[in-house]
Amino acid sequence: MSDPVQQIKDRLNIVDVVGRYVKLTRAGRNYKGLSPFRKEKSPSFFVNPEKGMYYDFSSGQGGDLFTFVQTMEGLDFKGALHMLAEQAGVEIRHESKEARDTRERLYAVLEDACRYYETKLTESPDVVSYLEERGMERSTMRSFRLGYAPDGWRNLSEYLTKKGYSRQELEQAGLAKRAEGKSEPYDRFRSRVMFPIMDPAGRVVAFSGRIYGEAAKDDKNAKYLNSPETPLFDKGRILYGYDKAKNFIRKYDFSILVEGQMDIVMSHQAGYANTVAVSGTGLTVDHLGLLQRLSPKIVMAFDADSAGIASSGRAAGLALERGMDVKVARVPVGKDPADCIKEDKELWKQAIKDSVHVIEFYLDIIRRENKEQGGDRRKLALAVRDTVLPYVARIQSGVDQAHFVRLIVDAIGLAEDAVWQDVRAHAQRLREESKRTRMEQQPSPVPASTAPEPQKRSRRDTLERGLAGFLFWQETLEPRVLEVSHVQDKAAEFSIELEPLLARHFDAKDTLAFEAEIVHADAQDPVALLDELMRTAAREILREERADVSYRLRQAEIDGDDTRAAALLERFNELARCIEALERTT
């Protein structure tokens, strides 16, 4: 059993803890906000969710979630430990030797049960053949420690009691259960292929059993049977396969979420070892916390039927609210991931490769269904309003929100102002719900030293600051990666007046440079990144000018000034061509 400090860190995301005191916004793989320790106007406070650390440049202090709570609440370590333990649901009172021994006995009995099931699988060639027919290789069976629970009421119980475990221990571990009014417990799992569920440390804490053989013909038997919650197993906090996937999620910088045990096992076998699944429950914020600490990107690959689509929608909403980048893999209709991989693993690889953002996924579904039903434009608009826009409202990034609003406008021809109006209405409802939740949770009051919320910036200003910060950061590198002449040539190519731009943001030079370093530390190609930053900023500058020209053009037409209107129309068209050229080469 890990110590309470580690348990708390496993269960709590530092972004959530700090977010109770500081308004955080995403900055690449990190989060930033105004310092809670100093009065300031420019954000200099950063949180790294992967490392579980924060650093405040305005005061020069940093640490983990414990040191943060100690500083904010004026507590010693013990006080912060108790406070965070309560939030995490971790028991921190000194565990008696008897309690520690009991917990270790549960780990031991589950490990012995796993070995028993593994042995029974090797002794059951028909079950092995069944798994092979499903496309599973024997090496995969061994890697995931798959087993078999043979038919019979007390096979496992008798084996384990002979090894010295008590009936009470079998029940506590979720391996046996007792019928009402009966004194003799019986095996929970019978006639099932067994999938052991591990904690993040790789220890067996539970099982999921898939029905097999004659028992599968009885509709009264559930297809999958999971262990009940036990002192070791909290299904809302454990992801199946996480112990194997965690390093690969970090390596590939995204996780894949599937629904079933067969799906995840086959996905790993196909080369996607960054795949996980929930066990006997829906996706929870604790599950997402585990994944987000490793990567903010997630691909959801649920069955293509209506239930699978609904499941992906509920999960996507939770992930978007946490600021995650959420995509959906388009699994062929009538198949689950395991079916795809068995038929042709290239189908699965293509589904992951072609995954699209959840907004695009639902927009495509609605447009297809509307077309099949006759193409009523009003029904299409209402369906987008009710189904797609709530997801747009959950997106934490203003830049991403604007992107998807434009996508929706272009896709179905709605007025952009009308779309934004509905998005803001959805967002307001979400804020009200969140506010009610926070009030119910009664979080600790924020100290008076907390600075005001960050000033909202225009999209152009945000992009210019990002470009300026990147260039300020590049100036600090030795040896220098970007030549001054190259930067100047790029600025000329995109018609960006570089010197005035840098001068506008020079007062925040150090802060912007550090932000850029955090955001772009993993960038492999700074030359390409410079091109992207300049292209994006140039496009927004042109769009802003186009909006201004459009306004002045309408005024000229109202005034009847044909000469001025003609000149403005020519400029509007020229700007439109420039924007189109930039977008075409993105």
DAMOHU-V354342 format. One record per pair of residues at least 6 apart in sequence whose ideal C-beta (glycine too) atoms are under 8 Angstrom apart, sorted by the first residue. I is the first residue (numbers start at 1). J is the second residue. D is the distance in whole Angstrom. If there is no record, write none. Layout:
I | J | D
I | J | D
This chain:
1 | 100 | 7
1 | 103 | 6
1 | 104 | 8
2 | 10 | 7
2 | 201 | 7
4 | 81 | 7
4 | 85 | 6
4 | 90 | 5
4 | 91 | 8
4 | 92 | 4
5 | 66 | 7
5 | 81 | 7
7 | 88 | 7
7 | 90 | 5
8 | 65 | 8
8 | 81 | 8
8 | 84 | 5
8 | 85 | 6
8 | 88 | 5
8 | 90 | 5
9 | 52 | 6
9 | 64 | 7
9 | 65 | 7
10 | 200 | 7
10 | 290 | 8
11 | 88 | 4
11 | 89 | 7
11 | 90 | 7
11 | 237 | 6
11 | 286 | 7
11 | 289 | 7
12 | 65 | 6
12 | 84 | 6
12 | 87 | 6
12 | 88 | 5
12 | 289 | 7
13 | 49 | 6
13 | 289 | 4
13 | 292 | 7
13 | 293 | 6
14 | 47 | 6
14 | 49 | 6
14 | 52 | 5
14 | 53 | 7
14 | 54 | 7
14 | 64 | 7
14 | 65 | 5
14 | 68 | 8
15 | 24 | 6
15 | 31 | 6
15 | 47 | 6
15 | 49 | 5
15 | 292 | 8
16 | 289 | 7
17 | 65 | 5
17 | 68 | 7
17 | 69 | 7
17 | 84 | 7
17 | 87 | 8
18 | 24 | 7
18 | 31 | 8
18 | 33 | 8
18 | 47 | 5
18 | 54 | 6
18 | 65 | 7
18 | 68 | 6
20 | 443 | 5
20 | 444 | 7
20 | 446 | 8
21 | 36 | 5
21 | 72 | 6
21 | 446 | 5
21 | 447 | 8
21 | 450 | 6
22 | 33 | 4
22 | 34 | 7
22 | 36 | 5
22 | 45 | 6
22 | 450 | 7
23 | 33 | 5
23 | 34 | 7
23 | 453 | 5
23 | 454 | 6
24 | 31 | 4
24 | 32 | 7
24 | 33 | 4
24 | 47 | 6
25 | 31 | 7
25 | 32 | 6
25 | 33 | 7
25 | 43 | 8
25 | 396 | 7
25 | 397 | 8
25 | 454 | 7
26 | 296 | 8
26 | 323 | 5
26 | 396 | 6
26 | 397 | 6
27 | 46 | 7
27 | 515 | 6
27 | 518 | 6
27 | 519 | 5
28 | 518 | 6
28 | 519 | 3
28 | 520 | 7
28 | 521 | 8
29 | 48 | 7
29 | 49 | 8
29 | 50 | 7
29 | 296 | 7
29 | 518 | 8
29 | 519 | 8
29 | 522 | 7
30 | 46 | 5
30 | 47 | 6
30 | 48 | 5
30 | 49 | 7
30 | 518 | 5
30 | 519 | 7
31 | 46 | 7
31 | 47 | 4
31 | 49 | 7
31 | 323 | 8
32 | 43 | 5
32 | 45 | 6
32 | 46 | 5
32 | 47 | 8
32 | 515 | 7
32 | 518 | 8
33 | 43 | 6
33 | 45 | 5
33 | 47 | 8
33 | 454 | 7
34 | 40 | 6
34 | 41 | 8
34 | 43 | 5
34 | 44 | 8
34 | 45 | 6
34 | 451 | 4
34 | 452 | 7
34 | 453 | 7
34 | 454 | 5
35 | 43 | 8
35 | 44 | 6
35 | 45 | 5
35 | 56 | 5
35 | 57 | 8
35 | 58 | 4
35 | 59 | 6
35 | 451 | 6
36 | 45 | 7
36 | 56 | 8
36 | 72 | 6
36 | 446 | 8
36 | 447 | 7
36 | 449 | 7
36 | 450 | 5
36 | 451 | 7
37 | 56 | 6
37 | 58 | 7
37 | 59 | 4
37 | 61 | 7
37 | 71 | 7
37 | 449 | 7
38 | 56 | 8
38 | 58 | 4
38 | 59 | 5
38 | 449 | 8
38 | 451 | 7
39 | 449 | 8
39 | 451 | 5
40 | 58 | 5
40 | 451 | 6
41 | 455 | 7
42 | 508 | 5
42 | 511 | 5
43 | 454 | 6
43 | 511 | 7
43 | 515 | 8
44 | 56 | 7
44 | 57 | 4
44 | 58 | 5
44 | 511 | 5
44 | 514 | 8
45 | 54 | 7
45 | 55 | 8
45 | 56 | 5
45 | 57 | 7
45 | 58 | 7
46 | 54 | 7
46 | 55 | 6
46 | 56 | 8
46 | 57 | 8
46 | 514 | 8
46 | 515 | 8
46 | 518 | 6
47 | 53 | 8
47 | 54 | 5
48 | 54 | 7
48 | 518 | 8
49 | 292 | 6
49 | 293 | 5
49 | 296 | 8
50 | 250 | 8
50 | 293 | 6
50 | 294 | 7
52 | 64 | 6
52 | 65 | 7
52 | 293 | 7
53 | 62 | 6
53 | 63 | 7
53 | 64 | 6
54 | 62 | 6
54 | 63 | 7
54 | 64 | 8
54 | 68 | 6
55 | 61 | 8
55 | 62 | 4
56 | 62 | 6
57 | 510 | 8
57 | 511 | 7
57 | 514 | 6
61 | 71 | 7
65 | 84 | 7
66 | 77 | 6
66 | 80 | 5
66 | 81 | 7
66 | 84 | 7
67 | 80 | 8
69 | 75 | 7
69 | 80 | 4
69 | 83 | 6
69 | 84 | 6
70 | 76 | 7
70 | 77 | 6
70 | 79 | 8
70 | 80 | 5
72 | 444 | 8
72 | 446 | 8
72 | 447 | 6
73 | 79 | 7
73 | 80 | 7
73 | 83 | 7
73 | 444 | 6
75 | 83 | 7
81 | 92 | 6
82 | 92 | 7
83 | 444 | 8
85 | 91 | 7
85 | 92 | 4
95 | 103 | 8
102 | 172 | 8
102 | 231 | 8
103 | 231 | 6
103 | 232 | 7
105 | 165 | 7
105 | 169 | 6
106 | 169 | 7
106 | 172 | 6
106 | 173 | 5
106 | 230 | 7
106 | 231 | 6
106 | 232 | 6
107 | 203 | 6
107 | 204 | 7
107 | 205 | 8
107 | 232 | 7
109 | 160 | 6
109 | 165 | 5
109 | 169 | 5
109 | 170 | 7
109 | 173 | 5
109 | 175 | 7
110 | 173 | 5
110 | 175 | 7
110 | 196 | 8
110 | 203 | 8
110 | 204 | 4
110 | 205 | 6
110 | 206 | 8
110 | 232 | 7
111 | 203 | 7
111 | 204 | 5
112 | 160 | 6
112 | 163 | 6
112 | 165 | 8
113 | 156 | 6
113 | 160 | 7
113 | 173 | 7
113 | 175 | 5
113 | 204 | 8
113 | 207 | 8
114 | 145 | 6
114 | 147 | 7
114 | 194 | 8
114 | 196 | 5
114 | 204 | 5
114 | 207 | 8
116 | 147 | 7
116 | 156 | 6
116 | 159 | 6
116 | 160 | 8
117 | 146 | 8
117 | 147 | 2
117 | 148 | 6
117 | 149 | 6
117 | 156 | 8
117 | 194 | 4
117 | 196 | 8
117 | 207 | 8
118 | 145 | 6
118 | 146 | 7
118 | 147 | 5
119 | 147 | 8
120 | 147 | 6
120 | 148 | 5
120 | 149 | 7
120 | 150 | 6
121 | 127 | 6
121 | 128 | 7
121 | 141 | 7
121 | 146 | 6
121 | 147 | 5
121 | 148 | 4
121 | 193 | 8
121 | 194 | 8
122 | 128 | 8
124 | 148 | 5
124 | 150 | 7
127 | 148 | 5
127 | 193 | 6
127 | 212 | 6
128 | 138 | 7
128 | 141 | 7
130 | 193 | 8
130 | 212 | 7
131 | 141 | 6
131 | 146 | 7
131 | 193 | 7
132 | 138 | 7
134 | 262 | 7
134 | 266 | 8
134 | 338 | 7
134 | 342 | 6
135 | 266 | 6
135 | 269 | 8
135 | 338 | 7
135 | 341 | 6
135 | 342 | 3
136 | 262 | 8
136 | 265 | 7
136 | 266 | 7
136 | 269 | 7
137 | 269 | 6
140 | 265 | 6
140 | 266 | 8
140 | 268 | 7
140 | 269 | 5
143 | 244 | 8
143 | 268 | 8
144 | 195 | 7
144 | 196 | 8
144 | 241 | 8
144 | 244 | 8
144 | 265 | 5
144 | 268 | 8
145 | 196 | 5
145 | 204 | 8
146 | 193 | 7
146 | 194 | 7
146 | 195 | 6
146 | 196 | 8
146 | 265 | 8
147 | 193 | 8
147 | 194 | 4
147 | 196 | 7
148 | 192 | 7
148 | 193 | 6
148 | 194 | 6
148 | 212 | 7
149 | 155 | 8
149 | 156 | 7
149 | 187 | 7
149 | 189 | 4
149 | 190 | 6
149 | 191 | 7
149 | 192 | 5
149 | 194 | 5
149 | 209 | 6
150 | 190 | 7
150 | 191 | 7
151 | 190 | 6
151 | 191 | 4
151 | 213 | 7
151 | 214 | 8
151 | 215 | 7
152 | 187 | 7
152 | 190 | 6
153 | 186 | 5
153 | 187 | 6
153 | 190 | 7
154 | 184 | 8
154 | 186 | 6
154 | 187 | 6
155 | 187 | 6
155 | 190 | 8
156 | 170 | 8
156 | 175 | 6
156 | 176 | 7
156 | 187 | 5
156 | 189 | 7
157 | 167 | 7
157 | 170 | 6
157 | 175 | 8
157 | 176 | 5
157 | 185 | 6
157 | 186 | 7
157 | 187 | 6
160 | 170 | 6
160 | 175 | 7
161 | 167 | 7
161 | 170 | 8
167 | 176 | 7
167 | 185 | 5
170 | 176 | 4
170 | 185 | 6
171 | 177 | 7
171 | 178 | 7
171 | 185 | 6
172 | 230 | 6
172 | 231 | 7
173 | 230 | 6
173 | 232 | 8
174 | 188 | 7
174 | 206 | 6
174 | 207 | 8
174 | 227 | 4
174 | 228 | 5
174 | 229 | 8
174 | 230 | 5
174 | 233 | 7
175 | 187 | 7
175 | 188 | 6
175 | 189 | 8
175 | 207 | 8
175 | 227 | 8
176 | 185 | 4
176 | 186 | 6
176 | 187 | 6
176 | 188 | 6
177 | 185 | 6
177 | 186 | 7
177 | 188 | 5
178 | 184 | 7
178 | 185 | 4
178 | 186 | 8
179 | 186 | 7
188 | 225 | 7
188 | 227 | 7
189 | 207 | 6
189 | 209 | 4
189 | 225 | 6
190 | 215 | 7
191 | 211 | 7
191 | 212 | 6
191 | 213 | 5
191 | 214 | 7
191 | 215 | 4
191 | 216 | 8
191 | 221 | 8
192 | 209 | 3
192 | 210 | 6
192 | 211 | 6
192 | 212 | 6
192 | 215 | 8
192 | 225 | 7
193 | 209 | 7
193 | 210 | 5
193 | 212 | 5
194 | 207 | 5
194 | 208 | 8
194 | 209 | 5
195 | 207 | 7
195 | 208 | 5
195 | 209 | 7
195 | 210 | 7
195 | 240 | 7
195 | 261 | 4
195 | 265 | 8
196 | 204 | 5
196 | 206 | 8
196 | 207 | 6
197 | 204 | 7
197 | 205 | 6
197 | 206 | 4
197 | 207 | 6
197 | 208 | 6
197 | 227 | 7
197 | 233 | 7
197 | 238 | 6
197 | 240 | 5
197 | 279 | 6
198 | 204 | 6
198 | 205 | 7
198 | 242 | 8
198 | 243 | 4
198 | 244 | 8
199 | 205 | 5
199 | 232 | 7
199 | 238 | 6
199 | 243 | 7
200 | 242 | 6
200 | 243 | 6
200 | 246 | 7
200 | 290 | 8
201 | 243 | 7
202 | 243 | 4
205 | 230 | 8
205 | 232 | 4
205 | 233 | 5
205 | 238 | 7
206 | 226 | 7
206 | 227 | 4
206 | 230 | 7
206 | 232 | 7
206 | 233 | 4
206 | 235 | 8
206 | 238 | 8
206 | 279 | 7
207 | 226 | 7
207 | 227 | 5
208 | 224 | 6
208 | 225 | 7
208 | 226 | 5
208 | 227 | 7
208 | 240 | 7
208 | 261 | 5
208 | 279 | 6
208 | 280 | 7
209 | 224 | 7
209 | 225 | 5
209 | 226 | 8
210 | 223 | 7
210 | 224 | 6
210 | 261 | 7
210 | 262 | 7
211 | 221 | 5
211 | 222 | 7
211 | 223 | 6
211 | 224 | 8
211 | 225 | 8
215 | 221 | 5
216 | 223 | 8
224 | 260 | 7
224 | 261 | 7
224 | 280 | 8
226 | 235 | 7
226 | 279 | 6
226 | 280 | 4
227 | 233 | 6
227 | 280 | 8
229 | 235 | 6
235 | 278 | 8
235 | 279 | 5
235 | 280 | 5
235 | 281 | 5
236 | 281 | 6
236 | 284 | 5
236 | 286 | 6
236 | 287 | 7
237 | 284 | 7
237 | 286 | 5
237 | 287 | 7
237 | 290 | 8
238 | 279 | 7
239 | 245 | 8
239 | 276 | 4
239 | 277 | 7
239 | 278 | 6
239 | 279 | 7
239 | 287 | 6
239 | 290 | 6
239 | 291 | 8
240 | 261 | 6
240 | 264 | 6
240 | 276 | 6
240 | 277 | 5
240 | 278 | 7
240 | 279 | 5
241 | 264 | 5
241 | 265 | 8
241 | 268 | 7
241 | 275 | 6
241 | 276 | 5
241 | 277 | 6
242 | 276 | 5
242 | 290 | 6
244 | 268 | 7
244 | 273 | 6
245 | 255 | 7
245 | 268 | 8
245 | 273 | 6
245 | 274 | 5
245 | 275 | 6
245 | 276 | 5
246 | 294 | 6
248 | 273 | 4
248 | 274 | 4
249 | 255 | 5
249 | 274 | 5
249 | 276 | 8
249 | 291 | 7
249 | 294 | 4
249 | 295 | 5
250 | 294 | 5
250 | 295 | 7
251 | 274 | 7
252 | 274 | 5
252 | 295 | 8
253 | 295 | 5
253 | 297 | 6
254 | 274 | 7
254 | 295 | 5
254 | 297 | 4
254 | 298 | 6
254 | 299 | 6
255 | 274 | 6
255 | 275 | 8
255 | 276 | 6
255 | 291 | 5
255 | 294 | 7
255 | 295 | 6
255 | 297 | 7
255 | 298 | 5
255 | 299 | 7
256 | 267 | 6
256 | 272 | 6
256 | 274 | 6
256 | 275 | 4
256 | 276 | 7
256 | 298 | 8
256 | 299 | 5
256 | 300 | 8
256 | 301 | 6
256 | 329 | 8
256 | 352 | 7
257 | 275 | 8
257 | 276 | 6
257 | 277 | 7
257 | 278 | 8
257 | 283 | 7
257 | 291 | 8
257 | 298 | 6
257 | 299 | 7
257 | 300 | 5
257 | 301 | 7
257 | 302 | 8
257 | 315 | 7
258 | 264 | 5
258 | 267 | 6
258 | 275 | 6
258 | 276 | 8
258 | 277 | 5
258 | 301 | 5
258 | 302 | 7
258 | 337 | 5
259 | 277 | 6
259 | 278 | 7
259 | 302 | 5
259 | 303 | 6
259 | 308 | 7
259 | 311 | 7
259 | 336 | 7
260 | 277 | 6
260 | 336 | 7
260 | 337 | 8
260 | 338 | 7
261 | 277 | 7
261 | 279 | 8
262 | 336 | 8
262 | 338 | 4
263 | 275 | 8
263 | 277 | 6
263 | 301 | 8
263 | 336 | 6
263 | 337 | 4
263 | 338 | 5
264 | 275 | 5
264 | 276 | 7
264 | 277 | 5
265 | 338 | 8
266 | 337 | 7
266 | 338 | 4
266 | 341 | 4
266 | 342 | 7
267 | 275 | 4
267 | 301 | 8
267 | 337 | 6
267 | 341 | 7
267 | 348 | 7
268 | 275 | 6
269 | 341 | 7
270 | 341 | 5
270 | 345 | 4
270 | 348 | 5
270 | 349 | 7
271 | 345 | 8
271 | 349 | 8
272 | 348 | 7
272 | 352 | 7
276 | 291 | 7
278 | 284 | 8
278 | 287 | 6
282 | 311 | 7
282 | 314 | 7
282 | 315 | 7
283 | 314 | 7
283 | 315 | 4
283 | 318 | 6
283 | 319 | 8
284 | 318 | 8
285 | 318 | 6
285 | 322 | 7
288 | 298 | 8
288 | 318 | 6
288 | 319 | 6
288 | 322 | 6
288 | 324 | 7
289 | 322 | 8
291 | 298 | 6
291 | 324 | 8
292 | 322 | 6
292 | 324 | 6
296 | 323 | 7
296 | 324 | 5
296 | 325 | 6
297 | 324 | 7
297 | 325 | 5
297 | 327 | 8
298 | 319 | 6
298 | 324 | 6
298 | 325 | 7
298 | 326 | 6
298 | 327 | 7
299 | 327 | 5
299 | 328 | 7
299 | 329 | 6
299 | 352 | 6
299 | 355 | 5
300 | 312 | 5
300 | 315 | 6
300 | 316 | 6
300 | 326 | 7
300 | 327 | 7
300 | 328 | 5
300 | 329 | 7
300 | 358 | 8
301 | 328 | 8
301 | 329 | 4
301 | 331 | 6
301 | 337 | 5
301 | 351 | 7
301 | 352 | 7
301 | 355 | 8
302 | 308 | 4
302 | 309 | 7
302 | 311 | 5
302 | 312 | 5
302 | 328 | 8
302 | 331 | 7
303 | 331 | 7
303 | 335 | 8
303 | 336 | 5
304 | 330 | 8
304 | 331 | 5
304 | 332 | 6
304 | 333 | 4
304 | 334 | 7
304 | 335 | 7
305 | 333 | 8
305 | 334 | 8
308 | 331 | 8
308 | 336 | 8
309 | 365 | 7
312 | 328 | 6
312 | 358 | 7
312 | 361 | 8
313 | 358 | 8
313 | 362 | 7
313 | 391 | 8
316 | 326 | 5
316 | 328 | 7
316 | 358 | 4
316 | 391 | 7
317 | 390 | 7
317 | 391 | 7
317 | 394 | 6
319 | 326 | 5
320 | 326 | 6
320 | 358 | 7
320 | 391 | 6
320 | 394 | 4
320 | 395 | 6
320 | 396 | 7
321 | 394 | 5
321 | 396 | 7
321 | 430 | 8
322 | 396 | 8
323 | 396 | 4
323 | 397 | 7
325 | 357 | 8
326 | 357 | 7
326 | 358 | 5
327 | 355 | 4
327 | 356 | 6
327 | 357 | 6
327 | 358 | 7
327 | 361 | 8
328 | 355 | 6
328 | 356 | 6
328 | 357 | 8
328 | 358 | 5
328 | 361 | 4
329 | 351 | 4
329 | 352 | 5
329 | 354 | 8
329 | 355 | 4
330 | 351 | 6
330 | 354 | 6
330 | 355 | 7
330 | 356 | 7
330 | 361 | 7
331 | 337 | 6
331 | 340 | 6
331 | 351 | 6
332 | 340 | 6
332 | 347 | 7
332 | 351 | 8
335 | 343 | 7
337 | 348 | 6
337 | 351 | 8
340 | 347 | 4
340 | 348 | 5
340 | 351 | 7
341 | 347 | 8
341 | 348 | 5
356 | 364 | 8
357 | 404 | 8
358 | 391 | 6
359 | 388 | 6
359 | 391 | 6
359 | 392 | 6
359 | 395 | 8
359 | 404 | 5
359 | 407 | 7
359 | 408 | 8
360 | 407 | 7
362 | 387 | 6
362 | 388 | 5
362 | 391 | 7
363 | 384 | 7
363 | 388 | 5
363 | 407 | 7
363 | 408 | 7
363 | 411 | 6
366 | 380 | 7
366 | 383 | 5
366 | 384 | 6
366 | 387 | 6
366 | 388 | 7
367 | 380 | 7
367 | 411 | 7
367 | 412 | 7
369 | 383 | 8
370 | 376 | 7
370 | 379 | 6
370 | 380 | 4
370 | 383 | 7
373 | 379 | 7
377 | 412 | 8
377 | 413 | 7
380 | 412 | 6
381 | 412 | 7
381 | 414 | 6
384 | 408 | 6
384 | 412 | 6
384 | 414 | 7
385 | 422 | 5
388 | 408 | 7
389 | 408 | 8
389 | 419 | 7
389 | 422 | 5
389 | 423 | 5
389 | 426 | 6
390 | 426 | 5
392 | 401 | 6
392 | 404 | 5
392 | 405 | 7
392 | 408 | 7
392 | 423 | 5
392 | 426 | 7
393 | 423 | 5
393 | 424 | 8
393 | 426 | 4
393 | 427 | 4
393 | 430 | 6
394 | 430 | 7
395 | 401 | 5
395 | 404 | 7
398 | 459 | 7
398 | 462 | 8
399 | 459 | 7
399 | 462 | 7
401 | 423 | 7
402 | 459 | 6
405 | 416 | 7
405 | 419 | 5
405 | 420 | 6
405 | 423 | 7
406 | 416 | 7
408 | 414 | 7
408 | 419 | 6
409 | 415 | 7
409 | 416 | 5
409 | 419 | 6
457 | 465 | 7
459 | 540 | 6
460 | 537 | 8
460 | 540 | 5
460 | 541 | 6
460 | 544 | 6
463 | 533 | 8
463 | 536 | 6
463 | 537 | 4
463 | 540 | 5
464 | 501 | 6
464 | 504 | 7
464 | 505 | 7
464 | 537 | 6
465 | 505 | 6
465 | 508 | 8
465 | 512 | 6
466 | 516 | 7
466 | 519 | 8
466 | 533 | 6
466 | 537 | 8
467 | 496 | 8
467 | 501 | 7
467 | 533 | 5
467 | 534 | 6
467 | 537 | 5
468 | 501 | 6
468 | 502 | 6
468 | 504 | 8
468 | 505 | 4
468 | 512 | 6
469 | 505 | 8
469 | 511 | 8
469 | 512 | 3
469 | 513 | 6
469 | 515 | 5
469 | 516 | 4
470 | 516 | 5
470 | 520 | 6
470 | 529 | 7
470 | 530 | 7
470 | 533 | 6
471 | 487 | 7
471 | 502 | 7
472 | 502 | 8
472 | 509 | 5
472 | 510 | 8
472 | 512 | 6
472 | 513 | 4
472 | 516 | 7
473 | 512 | 8
473 | 513 | 4
473 | 514 | 8
473 | 516 | 4
473 | 517 | 5
473 | 520 | 7
474 | 480 | 7
474 | 481 | 6
474 | 482 | 5
474 | 487 | 8
474 | 526 | 7
475 | 513 | 8
476 | 513 | 6
481 | 526 | 5
481 | 527 | 8
482 | 526 | 6
482 | 527 | 7
482 | 530 | 6
486 | 527 | 7
486 | 530 | 8
487 | 498 | 7
487 | 530 | 7
488 | 498 | 7
490 | 530 | 6
490 | 531 | 7
490 | 534 | 5
491 | 497 | 8
491 | 498 | 4
491 | 534 | 7
493 | 534 | 8
494 | 534 | 5
494 | 535 | 6
494 | 537 | 8
494 | 538 | 4
494 | 582 | 8
495 | 538 | 7
496 | 534 | 6
496 | 537 | 6
496 | 538 | 6
496 | 541 | 7
505 | 512 | 6
520 | 526 | 8
520 | 529 | 6
523 | 529 | 5
535 | 582 | 6
535 | 585 | 8
535 | 586 | 7
538 | 582 | 6
539 | 579 | 6
539 | 582 | 5
539 | 583 | 7
542 | 575 | 5
542 | 578 | 5
542 | 579 | 5
542 | 582 | 7
543 | 579 | 6
545 | 575 | 6
546 | 572 | 6
546 | 575 | 4
546 | 576 | 7
546 | 579 | 7
549 | 568 | 6
549 | 571 | 5
549 | 572 | 5
549 | 575 | 6
550 | 572 | 6
552 | 568 | 6
553 | 565 | 6
553 | 568 | 4
553 | 569 | 6
553 | 572 | 6
556 | 564 | 4
556 | 565 | 4
556 | 568 | 6
557 | 565 | 5
